Amino acid sequence: MKFTERLAIYQARVEAALDRWLPAATEKPESLNEAVRYAVFGGGKRVRPVLVYAGGEAFSAEPAALDGCACAVEMIHTYSLIHDDLPAMDDDDLRRGRPTCHKAYNEATAILAGDALQALAFQVLAEDPAITVPAERRMRMIGTLALAAGPTGMTGGQAIDLEAENRMLGLEELQDMHERKTGALIRASVELGALCSGSVDEQRFDKVSRYADCIGLAFQIHDDVLDIESDTETLGKPQGSDLERNKATYPNLLGLEGAKRAAREALDEALGHLADFGEEAGMLRQIALYIVERNN
C-alpha cells in the first residue's frame, strides 16, 4: 500500500476516534463543546497521531489499541495551538486557514477549550478500554504524555520561546527550546504507540525514541524554512510571522541552505536509528521523509 493511502487510513481512524471521545456540540455547555470541536476538526495533517500508529506498527500493536493514544496526543497538540494563538502568547488570528479559536469565539472560551482538551487527553489514556496493557504500563503512558506536555516539555518550550522574543538565541539554546516545544510531543507520540504493544523490548524502544528526537528536530527546522519560502495560503497561518517577531530560527543561525542541510542530516540520523528494524518500521521511515518534504 502506498504511503499516501496508509496516511489517509490513519488520519481517518483518528478523526473517527476523536469524534467518539469529544462531547457533542449540542451537549452543555454548548459554547465550550462547539469551540473544542471547532479547534480539533479545523484541519491539520495529524502528524502526531500518525506517528502513534507508526510507532505501534513497529512493535506489532493492534490498531484499535492505538486509537486512544492517537486521540490523546492530538488533543494535547490542539490545546497547545489554541493557547499559543492567544493575545497573551503569539497573538495569531489565523490557524489552518481559519480564524483562531479566540477569534471565532472569544478569549475566555478559547482558554477553557484548551483546558478541556488537556484534561480529556489524560481521561482517554486512563479509561480507554481498548488499551489492554497492564496497569503499570498504562501509568507509564500517562507519565510519558505528562512529561511531554509539562515544564520539561511543551509548556516549558513555549515559556522559553516567549522569553526569547527580540533576543537572538544561540544554536544550543534554540535546539533546547524546540526539543521541548515541538520535539517532546513528537517523541511521546512514537513512544505511546510502542507502549501499546504486548511487550516492549527496551533496546528497540530506545532506538525509536532516538529516531523521534531526530525527526522532531527535522520537523522544526523545516517549519522555519517554510516560514521563509512558503506563503500564507499554503501554510494556513501568517507567513513570515517568525521574522516579524524577531524570533531566533534555524535559517537565521545557519542560513537558509545550512538549515535545509541540517534538516536532511537529522532525517538521515533518524533513519539510521531504524537500521535494525525491518518492514515493521516502514511507516516510521516514510513519515520521516514526509516531514522534511511537506509544503505546509
Contacts in CASP RR format, 6 or more apart in sequence:
PFRMAT RR
TARGET T0000
AUTHOR 0000-0000-0000
METHOD contacts of the structure
MODEL  1
MKFTERLAIYQARVEAALDRWLPAATEKPESLNEAVRYAVFGGGKRVRPV
LVYAGGEAFSAEPAALDGCACAVEMIHTYSLIHDDLPAMDDDDLRRGRPT
CHKAYNEATAILAGDALQALAFQVLAEDPAITVPAERRMRMIGTLALAAG
PTGMTGGQAIDLEAENRMLGLEELQDMHERKTGALIRASVELGALCSGSV
DEQRFDKVSRYADCIGLAFQIHDDVLDIESDTETLGKPQGSDLERNKATY
PNLLGLEGAKRAAREALDEALGHLADFGEEAGMLRQIALYIVERNN
3 283 0 8 1.000
3 286 0 8 1.000
3 290 0 8 1.000
6 283 0 8 1.000
6 286 0 8 1.000
7 50 0 8 1.000
7 287 0 8 1.000
7 290 0 8 1.000
10 46 0 8 1.000
10 49 0 8 1.000
10 50 0 8 1.000
10 53 0 8 1.000
10 54 0 8 1.000
10 70 0 8 1.000
11 45 0 8 1.000
11 46 0 8 1.000
11 49 0 8 1.000
11 50 0 8 1.000
13 53 0 8 1.000
13 63 0 8 1.000
13 67 0 8 1.000
13 70 0 8 1.000
14 46 0 8 1.000
14 49 0 8 1.000
14 50 0 8 1.000
14 53 0 8 1.000
14 67 0 8 1.000
14 70 0 8 1.000
14 71 0 8 1.000
14 74 0 8 1.000
15 41 0 8 1.000
15 46 0 8 1.000
17 67 0 8 1.000
17 68 0 8 1.000
17 70 0 8 1.000
17 71 0 8 1.000
18 40 0 8 1.000
18 41 0 8 1.000
18 71 0 8 1.000
18 74 0 8 1.000
18 75 0 8 1.000
21 68 0 8 1.000
21 71 0 8 1.000
21 120 0 8 1.000
21 124 0 8 1.000
22 33 0 8 1.000
22 36 0 8 1.000
22 37 0 8 1.000
22 40 0 8 1.000
22 120 0 8 1.000
23 33 0 8 1.000
23 36 0 8 1.000
24 33 0 8 1.000
25 33 0 8 1.000
25 34 0 8 1.000
25 37 0 8 1.000
26 33 0 8 1.000
27 33 0 8 1.000
31 105 0 8 1.000
31 109 0 8 1.000
32 109 0 8 1.000
32 112 0 8 1.000
32 113 0 8 1.000
32 116 0 8 1.000
34 105 0 8 1.000
35 101 0 8 1.000
35 104 0 8 1.000
35 105 0 8 1.000
35 109 0 8 1.000
35 110 0 8 1.000
35 112 0 8 1.000
35 113 0 8 1.000
36 113 0 8 1.000
36 114 0 8 1.000
36 116 0 8 1.000
36 117 0 8 1.000
38 101 0 8 1.000
38 104 0 8 1.000
38 105 0 8 1.000
39 78 0 8 1.000
39 81 0 8 1.000
39 82 0 8 1.000
39 101 0 8 1.000
39 113 0 8 1.000
39 114 0 8 1.000
39 117 0 8 1.000
40 74 0 8 1.000
40 75 0 8 1.000
40 78 0 8 1.000
40 117 0 8 1.000
42 96 0 8 1.000
42 98 0 8 1.000
43 96 0 8 1.000
44 96 0 8 1.000
45 294 0 8 1.000
45 296 0 8 1.000
46 70 0 8 1.000
46 74 0 8 1.000
47 186 0 8 1.000
47 219 0 8 1.000
47 287 0 8 1.000
47 291 0 8 1.000
48 70 0 8 1.000
48 73 0 8 1.000
48 74 0 8 1.000
48 77 0 8 1.000
48 185 0 8 1.000
48 186 0 8 1.000
48 189 0 8 1.000
49 70 0 8 1.000
49 71 0 8 1.000
49 73 0 8 1.000
49 74 0 8 1.000
49 189 0 8 1.000
50 70 0 8 1.000
50 283 0 8 1.000
50 287 0 8 1.000
51 73 0 8 1.000
51 186 0 8 1.000
51 189 0 8 1.000
51 190 0 8 1.000
51 212 0 8 1.000
51 284 0 8 1.000
51 287 0 8 1.000
52 66 0 8 1.000
52 69 0 8 1.000
52 70 0 8 1.000
52 73 0 8 1.000
52 189 0 8 1.000
52 190 0 8 1.000
52 192 0 8 1.000
52 193 0 8 1.000
53 63 0 8 1.000
53 66 0 8 1.000
53 70 0 8 1.000
53 193 0 8 1.000
53 283 0 8 1.000
54 190 0 8 1.000
54 281 0 8 1.000
54 282 0 8 1.000
54 283 0 8 1.000
54 284 0 8 1.000
54 287 0 8 1.000
55 61 0 8 1.000
55 190 0 8 1.000
55 193 0 8 1.000
55 194 0 8 1.000
55 208 0 8 1.000
55 281 0 8 1.000
55 283 0 8 1.000
55 284 0 8 1.000
56 66 0 8 1.000
56 193 0 8 1.000
56 194 0 8 1.000
56 196 0 8 1.000
56 197 0 8 1.000
57 280 0 8 1.000
57 281 0 8 1.000
57 282 0 8 1.000
57 283 0 8 1.000
57 284 0 8 1.000
58 194 0 8 1.000
58 204 0 8 1.000
58 208 0 8 1.000
58 277 0 8 1.000
58 280 0 8 1.000
58 281 0 8 1.000
58 282 0 8 1.000
58 283 0 8 1.000
58 284 0 8 1.000
59 193 0 8 1.000
59 194 0 8 1.000
59 196 0 8 1.000
59 197 0 8 1.000
59 198 0 8 1.000
59 200 0 8 1.000
59 204 0 8 1.000
59 205 0 8 1.000
59 280 0 8 1.000
60 197 0 8 1.000
60 198 0 8 1.000
60 280 0 8 1.000
61 193 0 8 1.000
61 194 0 8 1.000
61 196 0 8 1.000
61 197 0 8 1.000
61 198 0 8 1.000
62 196 0 8 1.000
64 130 0 8 1.000
65 130 0 8 1.000
65 131 0 8 1.000
65 132 0 8 1.000
65 133 0 8 1.000
65 196 0 8 1.000
66 193 0 8 1.000
66 196 0 8 1.000
67 128 0 8 1.000
67 130 0 8 1.000
68 124 0 8 1.000
68 125 0 8 1.000
68 128 0 8 1.000
68 130 0 8 1.000
68 131 0 8 1.000
69 124 0 8 1.000
69 125 0 8 1.000
69 131 0 8 1.000
69 141 0 8 1.000
69 189 0 8 1.000
69 192 0 8 1.000
69 193 0 8 1.000
69 196 0 8 1.000
71 121 0 8 1.000
71 124 0 8 1.000
72 121 0 8 1.000
72 122 0 8 1.000
72 124 0 8 1.000
72 125 0 8 1.000
72 145 0 8 1.000
72 192 0 8 1.000
73 121 0 8 1.000
73 145 0 8 1.000
73 185 0 8 1.000
73 188 0 8 1.000
73 189 0 8 1.000
73 192 0 8 1.000
75 117 0 8 1.000
75 118 0 8 1.000
75 120 0 8 1.000
75 121 0 8 1.000
75 124 0 8 1.000
76 117 0 8 1.000
76 118 0 8 1.000
76 121 0 8 1.000
76 145 0 8 1.000
76 148 0 8 1.000
76 149 0 8 1.000
76 154 0 8 1.000
76 185 0 8 1.000
77 185 0 8 1.000
78 114 0 8 1.000
78 117 0 8 1.000
79 113 0 8 1.000
79 114 0 8 1.000
79 115 0 8 1.000
79 117 0 8 1.000
79 118 0 8 1.000
79 121 0 8 1.000
80 149 0 8 1.000
80 154 0 8 1.000
80 158 0 8 1.000
80 185 0 8 1.000
81 95 0 8 1.000
82 100 0 8 1.000
82 101 0 8 1.000
82 102 0 8 1.000
82 110 0 8 1.000
82 111 0 8 1.000
82 113 0 8 1.000
82 114 0 8 1.000
82 117 0 8 1.000
83 89 0 8 1.000
83 110 0 8 1.000
83 111 0 8 1.000
83 114 0 8 1.000
83 158 0 8 1.000
84 90 0 8 1.000
84 92 0 8 1.000
84 158 0 8 1.000
85 91 0 8 1.000
85 92 0 8 1.000
85 95 0 8 1.000
85 100 0 8 1.000
85 101 0 8 1.000
85 102 0 8 1.000
85 110 0 8 1.000
86 102 0 8 1.000
86 107 0 8 1.000
86 110 0 8 1.000
86 111 0 8 1.000
87 102 0 8 1.000
87 107 0 8 1.000
89 158 0 8 1.000
89 162 0 8 1.000
90 241 0 8 1.000
90 245 0 8 1.000
92 100 0 8 1.000
92 237 0 8 1.000
92 238 0 8 1.000
92 241 0 8 1.000
93 99 0 8 1.000
93 100 0 8 1.000
93 103 0 8 1.000
93 238 0 8 1.000
94 100 0 8 1.000
94 232 0 8 1.000
94 236 0 8 1.000
94 237 0 8 1.000
94 238 0 8 1.000
95 101 0 8 1.000
95 236 0 8 1.000
95 237 0 8 1.000
96 236 0 8 1.000
96 237 0 8 1.000
97 233 0 8 1.000
97 236 0 8 1.000
97 237 0 8 1.000
98 104 0 8 1.000
100 110 0 8 1.000
101 109 0 8 1.000
101 110 0 8 1.000
101 113 0 8 1.000
102 109 0 8 1.000
102 110 0 8 1.000
102 111 0 8 1.000
105 113 0 8 1.000
118 149 0 8 1.000
121 145 0 8 1.000
121 149 0 8 1.000
122 142 0 8 1.000
122 145 0 8 1.000
122 146 0 8 1.000
125 131 0 8 1.000
125 138 0 8 1.000
125 141 0 8 1.000
125 142 0 8 1.000
125 145 0 8 1.000
126 138 0 8 1.000
126 142 0 8 1.000
131 138 0 8 1.000
131 141 0 8 1.000
131 196 0 8 1.000
133 141 0 8 1.000
133 195 0 8 1.000
133 196 0 8 1.000
133 198 0 8 1.000
137 195 0 8 1.000
137 200 0 8 1.000
140 195 0 8 1.000
141 192 0 8 1.000
141 195 0 8 1.000
141 196 0 8 1.000
144 188 0 8 1.000
144 191 0 8 1.000
144 192 0 8 1.000
144 195 0 8 1.000
145 188 0 8 1.000
145 192 0 8 1.000
147 153 0 8 1.000
147 184 0 8 1.000
147 188 0 8 1.000
148 154 0 8 1.000
148 184 0 8 1.000
148 185 0 8 1.000
148 187 0 8 1.000
148 188 0 8 1.000
149 155 0 8 1.000
149 184 0 8 1.000
149 185 0 8 1.000
150 156 0 8 1.000
151 159 0 8 1.000
152 180 0 8 1.000
152 184 0 8 1.000
153 179 0 8 1.000
153 180 0 8 1.000
153 181 0 8 1.000
153 184 0 8 1.000
153 185 0 8 1.000
154 180 0 8 1.000
154 181 0 8 1.000
154 182 0 8 1.000
154 184 0 8 1.000
154 185 0 8 1.000
156 180 0 8 1.000
156 181 0 8 1.000
157 177 0 8 1.000
157 178 0 8 1.000
157 180 0 8 1.000
157 181 0 8 1.000
158 181 0 8 1.000
160 173 0 8 1.000
160 176 0 8 1.000
160 177 0 8 1.000
160 180 0 8 1.000
160 181 0 8 1.000
161 177 0 8 1.000
161 181 0 8 1.000
161 247 0 8 1.000
164 173 0 8 1.000
164 177 0 8 1.000
164 247 0 8 1.000
164 248 0 8 1.000
165 245 0 8 1.000
165 246 0 8 1.000
165 247 0 8 1.000
166 245 0 8 1.000
166 246 0 8 1.000
167 248 0 8 1.000
168 248 0 8 1.000
168 252 0 8 1.000
169 177 0 8 1.000
169 248 0 8 1.000
170 248 0 8 1.000
170 253 0 8 1.000
171 253 0 8 1.000
171 254 0 8 1.000
173 248 0 8 1.000
174 248 0 8 1.000
174 249 0 8 1.000
174 250 0 8 1.000
174 253 0 8 1.000
175 217 0 8 1.000
178 216 0 8 1.000
178 217 0 8 1.000
178 220 0 8 1.000
179 213 0 8 1.000
179 216 0 8 1.000
179 217 0 8 1.000
182 216 0 8 1.000
182 219 0 8 1.000
182 220 0 8 1.000
182 223 0 8 1.000
183 212 0 8 1.000
183 213 0 8 1.000
183 216 0 8 1.000
183 217 0 8 1.000
183 219 0 8 1.000
183 220 0 8 1.000
186 212 0 8 1.000
186 215 0 8 1.000
186 216 0 8 1.000
186 219 0 8 1.000
187 209 0 8 1.000
187 212 0 8 1.000
187 213 0 8 1.000
187 216 0 8 1.000
189 212 0 8 1.000
190 208 0 8 1.000
190 209 0 8 1.000
190 211 0 8 1.000
190 212 0 8 1.000
190 284 0 8 1.000
191 205 0 8 1.000
191 208 0 8 1.000
191 209 0 8 1.000
191 212 0 8 1.000
194 200 0 8 1.000
194 205 0 8 1.000
194 208 0 8 1.000
204 276 0 8 1.000
204 277 0 8 1.000
207 273 0 8 1.000
207 274 0 8 1.000
207 276 0 8 1.000
207 277 0 8 1.000
208 273 0 8 1.000
208 274 0 8 1.000
208 281 0 8 1.000
208 284 0 8 1.000
210 273 0 8 1.000
211 270 0 8 1.000
211 271 0 8 1.000
211 272 0 8 1.000
211 273 0 8 1.000
211 274 0 8 1.000
211 284 0 8 1.000
211 288 0 8 1.000
212 270 0 8 1.000
214 266 0 8 1.000
214 267 0 8 1.000
214 269 0 8 1.000
214 270 0 8 1.000
214 273 0 8 1.000
214 288 0 8 1.000
215 266 0 8 1.000
215 267 0 8 1.000
215 270 0 8 1.000
215 287 0 8 1.000
215 288 0 8 1.000
215 291 0 8 1.000
216 266 0 8 1.000
216 291 0 8 1.000
217 262 0 8 1.000
217 263 0 8 1.000
217 266 0 8 1.000
218 263 0 8 1.000
218 264 0 8 1.000
218 266 0 8 1.000
218 267 0 8 1.000
218 270 0 8 1.000
218 288 0 8 1.000
218 291 0 8 1.000
218 292 0 8 1.000
219 291 0 8 1.000
219 292 0 8 1.000
220 250 0 8 1.000
221 250 0 8 1.000
221 259 0 8 1.000
221 260 0 8 1.000
221 262 0 8 1.000
221 263 0 8 1.000
221 266 0 8 1.000
222 263 0 8 1.000
222 291 0 8 1.000
222 292 0 8 1.000
222 294 0 8 1.000
224 242 0 8 1.000
224 249 0 8 1.000
224 250 0 8 1.000
224 251 0 8 1.000
224 259 0 8 1.000
225 250 0 8 1.000
225 251 0 8 1.000
225 256 0 8 1.000
225 259 0 8 1.000
225 260 0 8 1.000
225 263 0 8 1.000
226 235 0 8 1.000
226 294 0 8 1.000
226 295 0 8 1.000
226 296 0 8 1.000
227 235 0 8 1.000
227 239 0 8 1.000
227 240 0 8 1.000
227 241 0 8 1.000
227 242 0 8 1.000
227 243 0 8 1.000
227 249 0 8 1.000
228 240 0 8 1.000
228 243 0 8 1.000
228 251 0 8 1.000
228 256 0 8 1.000
229 256 0 8 1.000
230 239 0 8 1.000
230 295 0 8 1.000
230 296 0 8 1.000
231 239 0 8 1.000
232 238 0 8 1.000
232 239 0 8 1.000
234 295 0 8 1.000
234 296 0 8 1.000
235 296 0 8 1.000
236 296 0 8 1.000
238 244 0 8 1.000
242 249 0 8 1.000
243 249 0 8 1.000
249 259 0 8 1.000
250 259 0 8 1.000
250 262 0 8 1.000
251 258 0 8 1.000
251 259 0 8 1.000
254 261 0 8 1.000
254 262 0 8 1.000
263 292 0 8 1.000
264 292 0 8 1.000
267 288 0 8 1.000
267 289 0 8 1.000
267 291 0 8 1.000
267 292 0 8 1.000
270 288 0 8 1.000
271 285 0 8 1.000
271 288 0 8 1.000
274 281 0 8 1.000
274 284 0 8 1.000
274 285 0 8 1.000
277 284 0 8 1.000
END
